[in-house]
Amino acid sequence: MIIAETMRLLLRTLEVEDIDALMNFWGDEEVMKYCGGAGTREREERALAFYINLQNEREYSPYAVILKENGNFIGVCGFNPPYDHEYMELMYHFAKDYWGKGYATEAAKACLQYAIEHLRSDKIVAFIDPNNQGSENVLRKLGFTYKGLKWHGGSKKEEPYFEWKYTEGIIKK
């Protein structure tokens, strides 16, 4: 199911058949170096099943990001459930060939709009590795505000913590 469309991208719910495409980045050590490292196929199959279930139960998850011009599955962008905090967490991972082209910002903006319109959520959080300058740049472009270091139960360490709060007019189609 398509949840959003931008000028260059389609965002759709994940499917079991997406595992090979997901392994192109979730299984890549360089892509995942700030997110716990590359996953094995078995681990990522479990993650995919978790996210499909999350979408079915809560109507949100990370979404497949598809390049409209050629149909390539280039990454994921969407939401993790609250772990040790009360708000959904924005997340995104993209294959290396698609870094630095604005796709993460474009996809995340569409996800934030989806959260406002369909999930009735006006506050989203994000955690990043302190060395991941690219991710911090994306968050700042989207209007996230740095709030300090906060413990993240997933990574089991303190990480830079950002919040985004919807303000009328901040998201333009």
N, C-alpha and C positions, 0 to 999 in steps of 0.2 A: 504494500500500500504506500503510495506517495504521500508524504506529509508536508512537503514544501518544494517549491521550485523557485530558483533564482535565475538571474540572467544566464549563468553558465552551468548551473548545477541542478540535479534532482536529488532530493533526500527521500529515502524510502525505508520502511521497516526492514530489519534483518531477516534472513531466511536461512534454513539449515544448509542449503546449497551454496551459501556465501563463504563457507569455510576456506576454500582455496584462495579466494581473493583476500580474505582477512589475514591469512598467513603471510601475504606479501608485505604486510607492515607489522602485525602483532608478532610475527615470527622473526622479525628483523632486529638484530641487536642494536644497530645505530638508531633506528626509529624509536625503540622502546628503552633506550638507555636511561631516560629520566623517569620511567614508569615501571621500575622493577625488572627490567630486562626482557629479552625475547621469550615468548612462550612456546611450549611444545604444542604440537597439534592436539594432543589429548587435553591439555589444559585449556586451549582456546576453543575446543569443541564444547567443553563444560561452560566456558564463559559465554559462548554463543547461545547455548541452551538457556542459561540464566537470563540473558538479555531478551530473548524471545519471550520467555515467561514473564519477565518484568513488563514488557510491552503489553502482553495480553492482560495482565492483572492491573497495572497502574496507568496504562496508556502513554508511557514514555520509556525511552531507552536510548542507547546510541543508535544512530541511523546510518545506513549505507549512503555514502556520498558518491554520486554518479556524475561523470562529466558528460554534459548533454551532447557535445560535438561528436563524440565517438562511442559513448556508452561504457567507457572504462570506469571500473569501481576503484576510486582513488583514495578512499579513506572512510573514516567514521566520525560522526559528530553528533552529540546529543547529551544525554543525561545519565549519570549514575544516581542511584537512590541515596538518600541521607545515610551516612554510616555512623559517625559519631557527632553529627551536627543535624540541624533540623530542616535544612533546605536541600533541594536537588543540587547536584554538582555537575557543572558543565565539563565535558571532556571531548577531546578530539585527537585523532591520530591519522596521519596521512603518509602514504608511500613517499619515499625520498624524492622521486622524480617530480613530485607536485609541491614541494616546499618552495616558499618564497614567491608564490604567484597569487597570494591573496585568497586562496580557497578556504583556509581555516576561518578567516574572518567572515567571509561570505556565508559559509555554511553555519557558523555559530550565530550570526545575526538572524538567519532564518529560523534556527532553533529557539532563540530567545523570543522571536515573534510567535512561534508555535506555542511556547510556554504561556505567553500572555493570553492568546486567543483561545486555546483549547484546554490548557491545564489550569487556568486561572491562577497562575503563579506569577507574582510580581517581584520575587527575590530569588536569585540564583547565586551559588557560591562556586569558587574554583580554588584549587590548590595546585601549586606548581613546584617543581624542583627549583631550588634557588639558582641553579646554573643554566636553566632553560630560558634564555633571553628571548627566543622566538615566541614561546608561549606567553611570556609576560607582555610582549609587544601586541599580540593578538588581544589579550584581555584589556589592555589599556585602550586600544582602538575601539573596542566595544563599549567602553564606559565603565568597566569594572574599577573598583577602588581598592587599593591595597589597605588591609586592616591590621597587618602584623603577622607574626609567626603564630601558628596554631598547630596543635597535635592532630595528625591525620592517622586514624586507626588502620587504614589500608596499607600505608607505607611504614607505619610504626615509627614515625619521626615527625619533628616539627617542620612545617613547610610554610612558605609564604602563602597567605590566605587572602583571597579577594572576594568582594561582594558586588553584585549588580542588583540595582533596584530599579524597577520600571518607573519612569517619569514620562508623563504624557508627551508624545512627540519625539522621544529619543530614538525610536526605531522608525525608519522610513522605508517604504516598499520600493 
